[in-house]
Structure formats: C-alpha cells, structure tokens
Amino acid sequence: MADLIQDLCEMNIGGHIDDVNCVCPSYADDMTIIATNQKDMQLMLNTAFEHSRRWRYEIHPAKCNFLTFNDMVTDSSVKGHVVLKIGDTRIPKVNFTVHVGIPISSKNDISQYVNDRCTSGKRKFCSLLGLGHKTGGLSPLTASKLYWAFSIPTMLFGAPVINYQASDVEKLELTHREIGKRIQFFPKTSANPSATMPLGWLSIDGYITVLQMMYLWSLLRFNNIYRDITITRLVKMFHVTYDNHADIFSPIRRIFLKTKMLGIENLVKNALNSGYLPSKRSWRLQIVNAVRSVEVKQFFLQCSCYGKLLYLRDYVTDLKPCIWWLICQKYPKCQSQCKTMMQLICNAHVLNTNNFNGSKRCILCNLCETETIEHFILRCPMYEPYRHNIFEALGCRGDSMGVIMKKVLGLSDVSCETLIIVSSCVHKMYNHRANLLALLDT
C-alpha cells in the first residue's frame, strides 16, 4: 500500500492544507481519499484501481462509499448527481459512515452512533453488576473504577476528533449521570449534581476536553505530517481572528476553542513558540487541574438551583471522592450505613421533606415540625436512644446544632472510627423510622 500512497501523493491533486499534502490518510489497509472536486476524485480512484490490477488484489466496491461536503460539482444541471466508480462499478453515496471507528457525517448528524455508544457502555457496566453480590455488591468506588475502565472507553472512543453536537454530549451526560446514580444507590429522580461529584467524577464534556488536549500533546510530540498540519493551523488561529462558526468540522479548531475556555492559551503558545513540549505527566496534570477548576465552578452554579443540596455543596472543594465512599471502600461491611449517610447528604432520602404530594411534617412525634434531616437526626424524640449514642461518640453535648450536623455528616475533622459509629446509629434510626411507619400503616 505504500507505493499506492506515494502514487496518489505524486499526482499533486486532491486535499491539501497549505503546502501539506493530505490526500490519502491511511491506517493499515483502511484508506481514505480526499479530493476537492469530482474529476480529481475519479482520477485518484482510477489510479487505485490500476494498482489493484497490477498487484492482483480486489477492491470490494460494497465496502467502499463516499460522502460529499458542500458541492463537488459546479454545474447546476448535475448538482447532487455525483457518480464515482471503481473500474466499472459505481460506489454508493452515503451521508454517514464509520472509518476506523470514527463516525463521519456529511450532515453532521451522528445521533444514532451516540445512541449505540451509550447502549454499549451501559451494557458493559450492567454485565459487571453481579460481581460481589454475596457481600452486598460492589462498593461505589470499585464500581466506579470498573465503569471508567470498561464503559467510558467504549462510549468515548475517538472522542478527540468527533464533532459532537450539544444534544449528543447531553445524551452521553445522561447515561453518565444514570450510571453514577445507580452506583451510589440513588433514585433516578435525585438531583443531577449528586450523580457525579460525590464520586469525584469529571463530567463527560470535561473528560472529552482532557482527551482533546492529550490528543494535541500527541500531535505535537511526534515528527510527522499531522504535527505539521497541527502547528500550521494553530499558529494561524492564534494570530488571525476567526469567525466562531468557521471550521465546524475541524478537531484542531475545537481544541483551539477549548484552550481559550480553560485559559491555557499560554501553555500551548509556549509549546509552539519554543518547540519545547512538557512531559506527558506534566501536561496532563495542568490540563486536569484547569478542567477541575471549571467543573467545580459549574457544580456550585448547579447547586444554586437545588435548595436542599447545601450539605453536598459544603462537601465539594475539589474533585475527589467523599469521605463516606472512602470509608465504604476501606470497610466493606459499612456499605449499608455509608449508603444511608450519602442519601441524607444528597437529598436522596425518603423523609417527608421530600414528600411533594402530602404533608411534609413528621408524623411520628408531636413537635409539628417539617421532617428535615436536622429534625430527624437532632430533634425527633422517637430516636432519643440512638441520638444519645451519637452525642457520646462525638463528644458534642455543648455544641450548636449546625456544628453537630457537620460532625455527624462528616463535614468536620472527625476520625473514621468515630464516623463509623455515628453512621451505624443514623442507619439504625433510618431503619427504625421505616419500622414505625409500617406499624402505623397496620
């Protein structure tokens, strides 16, 4: 195939970026031919056909297709009737195809491809759910690692060069949040910020940004034609004012816009101007820190839309797993009580304060108060024996209610051993509430 590539390049027609010849990007025996008009494309197809006859191999027309972007012909009488052939066999024209795993669409519509990727990612994750079923199931952090190791690569294969629409990214985010809630035992109706932040996850859009910037590092690292094209395009973009809607199909253009969004233009400019590229580890660390900073700001903005996520908002200072899932990872027998604590923190509980169709008051006591987390843990007289054990473990008899709540929920500097005792008591209170309600129903 090397001599065919050389023959096509020496024809000096087809796709060029400035003086860089990019007429036939290839991988193994998969070849793409790029031309700016129908005549040049047919000449190059004829060259490929003659090469196959000379070396006695067959090009299967059914495995070939072509896409047109804009118009390949200028004559209005034949507009939309482009005909290309390999030998005497016509090549079918399509609007969508997949080349080496990357979706390519002349109409920029890859919604069905994204749906398939989401389905494949969920199928892989669900196949792992049976692991550890004899010990209460996988801990959230273990399930999280499996998800990022098996499902995410399936869902985001080729993401650095795929031109996702906003609706495509939202479909991926929806699947991402759905799996995050399932890993943490949250109901589907729980708040979106609680699906990913307690696990220390990046959003799909944030992770795609990391992949794109690492792809840029790879392009600049190796001395080949793709490095030349990347440098040529980026230098022009940094020094020429571009229309925001220009080059919508260009991965380099999208990477350039991400550098401006993250505020890391100087990092890329220094690499272009000096020719010195940081190590992969250093580059990734700077990119991830920039993305994390943006993600945390977006999280606080989202939390402002949910009045009952105050405790979760206090938890998040950086993208890292919360203390309860770390305890669950270290002490697997504490999984059920850690799950209860996280449901209370993330407002995924069944207390009456979340009752939208009936009374929000606590029906187990005569205080006539809304059954909030504070009422449940600190004030309801029905749980006094458990509350006494909590106060003894924390040693907080004289503290204010706000300070006590922070200690109970793990927001203050409390040892893991003490938190395990506290969470065990809160879990027993939660189960006791369910038993009392069942007695009232009978």
N, C-alpha and C positions, 0 to 999 in steps of 0.2 A: 504493500500500500504506500510505502514511502515514495516510490517513483511516480505513482499517480498524483500524490500530493504535490510533488515537485513539478510535474507536468502542468497541473492546474494553476499553480502559482506563476509559472513562467509564461502563461498566456496573458498575464497582465490585464485581466479584466475581472469583473466581479467586485466583491466587497473590499473596500479599503477604509481605514481610519487614518486620515492624513496620508503619510507615506508608508504606513504599516499594512502589509498585505494580510488580510484575514478571510480569504475566500473560502477556505475549507477547514474549519476547526474539526478535529477528529479525536476519537478515543477508541483505541484498539481497532476493530473493524467497523465501528459506527462513524459514519461521515456525514457532515452537513455541508452543503454547498450554498454560498451566499452570492446573490447577484442583484444588481440594481435594475435590470430590465429582462424581458422575456428572451430576447435574442442572445444575450450573453449566457443566460442560464442554459439554453438549449445547446449552445456550443460546448459548454463545460460538461453537460450530460453526454454529449456525443464523444467527448474525449474519454470520459469514464467508461462508456460502453465499448469503445475501441480497446481500452486497456483490458477489460474483462475478456474480450475475444482473443487478444494477444496472449494472455496468460491462462486462458481456458477455464475460467470460472464464470458462474452465472450471478447476475444481479436480479434478485427477485422483485419484480415490479409491485407485487402485492404488499411487500414490506417497505415500500417507498411511498412517500406522499410529499406534497409541497403546500406551503402557505404563502399567501401574498399579503404584504403590508402596504397600505396605500394602493397605488395603481402601478402595475408593471407595464401597462401599455398606455399610449397617449391618444390613440385613435378611438374616438367615442363610439364608432360603429362596432368595435370588437371589445369594448370595455366590459370586463367581467367574464370574458371568454378566453382566458389564458389556457393554452394547450401545451403541455410538455411531454416528451416521450423519451423512453429508454429503448433504443432500437426502434421497433415498430409498435411498441406497447405504450399506451397512454398511462401517465402517472395520475392517480386520483388527487384532486384538490380537496383539502380539508381546512377547517377553521381551528382545529385543536389537535395537537399530537404530543407525545411524550418522548423526549430524546434523552437517553442515558439517565432516566428517572426524573428529568426536569420537564414540567409542563410548559408548552409553548402554545399561545393562542393569538391568532391574528385579531381577534376582537377583545383581547384582554379579559376573557371570561374563563376562570379556572375553578368556578364554584363546585362543579361536580368532582373535580380532582381533590379539592379541600375536604369535601364531604367524605370521600373514600379514605383519605388520610386520617380523619377524625375517627371513623369507624374502625380502621385497622389499629389505631392507637388504643382505643377503648377495649377492643377485643384482646389485645396483648395484655393489657392491665388486668382485665377480668380473669384471664387464664391463670393469673398469679394469686388470686384472692383466696384460693383454697390452702395456700401454704400456712402452716402454723395453726390450723383450725382446732387441733387438740389442746392448744394452750391459750385459746381465746382470740386467735387470729394474729396477724402481723401488727407490730407496733407502728404507729403512723410514720415515724422516721425511717423504719425499714421499708415499709410500703412505698414511701417517697423515693428512696434510693432506687428501688426496682422500677418505679414509674419513669424516673429520669434516665435510667439505663436502657430500658426497653421500649417504652411508648414514645417518649419525646423524639428520639432519632427517627422513628417511623413517621411521626406526624410532621416533622420539620426537615425531612431530607431535601437538600438543595435549597433551603430557605434563603441563604445569602444572595442567590441570583434570581429567585422567583419574585415576580411583580404581584404581590398580594394587594387586593383591594381592601378597603376598610371593612367591608362585610365579610371577607374571607378571614381576616385576622380576628374578627369578633366571633366567628364560628369556632376557631381554634381556641380562643379565650373561653368560650362557653364550655367546651369539652374540658379544658384545663381546670376551670372552677368546679365543674361537676365532679371530676376525679378528686380534687382537693377536698371537697366536702365529704365525699364517700370515705376517703382515707381517715378523716377526722371524726367520722360517725355523726356528722351534722345533717340535719334535714335539708332537702333541696331548696326550701324556702328561706334558708338562713342568708344573712347579708353577704354580698359578694366580697367585701374586703376580708371577711373571716375565712374565706376559702383557701387563700394562699399565704397571707402574711404570717400566721402562727407557725407555718412550716418553714418559713424563710425562703419561699419561692419567689423567683422573678416572674413577672407576667410573660405571656407568650411574646408580646410586642417587645418587651425588654430583652428577652433571650434572643430573639431574632436580631436585635441590634448588636448584641455581643457577637453572634455568629457572623454578621456582616463585617464588623470591624476586625475580627480574626481572619476573615477571608481577605480583607485588604492587606493585613500583615503578610499573609501567604503570597499574595500577588507581588508585593514589594520585596519579598525575601529572595525569590529565585530569578535568575537572569534568563528571561525568555521573552517571547513576543508579547505575552499577556502583561508582563511588567512594563514593557514599552508603551503599550496601549493605556494602561492604568495611569502611568506618570503623565503621558500626553494629555489625557482627559482631565485629570485632577489639576494640573498646572493651569489649564485654560479656565476651569471652573473657579479657581481661587482668584484669578486675575481679571475675569470677564463677568459682567452682570448677566445672569441667565434668567429667562422667564421661568416662573415656578412650574409652569405646565410643560416645559420643554423636556425632551428626552425621557418620556414617561416609562419607556421600556428599558432604560439603561440602569443596570445594577450599580455602576460607578456613580451615576447621578444620585441614586438613592443613598449610597454610602456617604457622599458629599453632604447631603442634607442632614444625615444623622450626626455627622461631626459638628455641624453648626448647632443642632438641637442639644447635644451633650456639652457643648462648649469646649471641645477638644481640637479646635482647628489648629492651634499652635503645635500640638503633638504631631499631627500629620504634616503640617508645613515644615517643621524641623526635619522630619524624616526625608521629605522631598528636597529640601534645600541643601542639607548637609550630606545626604547619602548614607547617614548612619541610622540604622534601624535598631530599636531596643530589642532585648531578648523577648522571646515569646511570652515567658512568665511575666516580665515587667510590663509588656504591652497589655496583656490580658488583665493584670491587676488594675492598671489605670482605667481601662475600659469598664470593667465590672464596678469599680468604685463610682465612676461617673453615672453609670446606669442605675446603681443602687440609690444614689442621691436623688435622682429623678423619680424613682419608684416610691421612695418614702414620702416625698412631697405629694405625689399623686394619691398615696394612701391616706394621708391626713386630709386631703381635699375630699376624698370619697367618704371618709368617716364623718365629715361635717354634714353629710346628707342622712346619717343614721344617728339619731339622738341617743340610742341605747348601746353604743359601742365605745363609751367613754373609757371603760377599763381596758379594752383591747387597744385603744389608741395610746393609753399610758404604757402599754407593754412595748410598743414598737419604737425603738430608737435606731435600729439598723435591721437589715435583712438577715435574721438568724432565727433558728427555731426557738419557741418559747420554753420556759423552764419546765412546764408540765409535760411536754412531749419529750424533753431530755430525761426527766425522771422516769417516764414510761419506758424509754429506751434502755435505761440503766437497770430498772427494777420492773421486769415484765409483769410480775404479779400485781402491780399497782395500776394496771391499764384501765380497769373499770372506774376507779376513783379519779384518775387523771382525766379520763373522758368526761366525767361529770363536772370537774372543775373548768375544763375548757368550754363545755356547753354553757355554763353560767357566765363565763367571761365574754364569750362571743354572742351572747343573747340567743343561743340556740336551745334554750331550756323550755320546760312546759309550765313554768309559773304563770299565774293568772295575769301578770302584767302584759303577757303576750296574747291574751285572750281578746280577739277582736270582735267576737260575736256575743259575748256575755259580760258579766261583771268581772272587773279586774281586782276586786277586793279578796283578801284571804278569807276563806270560808271555814278555816279550822280554828280561828280564835275570835275573840270579841273586841279586838282593837280597832276594827273598821278602817284598816289601812290597805292601800294597794299592795298586792303581793309582789314586791320588788325583791331583788337579790338582797338588799340591805335588810328588809323586813324578814326575809326567810332565814338569813344567817344570824342576825343580831337581835331581833325583837320578838319574833313569834314565840309565845310561851309553850307551844306544843313540842319544841325541840330543846328545852332547857337542859336536860341531862347531857346531850351531845355538845351543847354550847359551852357548858362548864368544862368539858374536856379540852375544847379548842382554846379557851382562855388560859387554862393551866399550861398547855403546851407552848403557847406564845408568850405567856407572862405579861399580858397587856391589860390588866384589870383597870388601870387608871388612864388608859389612852382614849383619845376621842374615837368616834365611830369611823371617821374617814381613815385614820391611821390603822385601826383594827382591820378594816376591809382590805386595805392594801397589803397587810401582813397575811391575811387569810388567802387572798388571791395570788400571792407570790410576787407582788409588786415591790415589796421591800426586801431588804437584805436579811433573809431567813434561811437557815440551813435546810438541806434536802431532807434530813431525817425529821425535822420539825414539820416541814411541808407534807411529808407522807402521813404523819399523824393527823394533821389538820384535814387533809383531803379525805382520809378514811372516815373521819367524823362527819364531814359535809356529805359524803356519799351515803352514809347511813341515814342522815337527815333526809336526803332526797328520796331514798327508798322508803323511809318511814312515812313521808308525805303521801307517796303512792298507796301505801297500805291503808292509811287513814281515809283517803278519798274512796278507796274500794269499799271500806266499811260503811261510809256514808251512803254510797250508792245502793247498798243492800238494805 
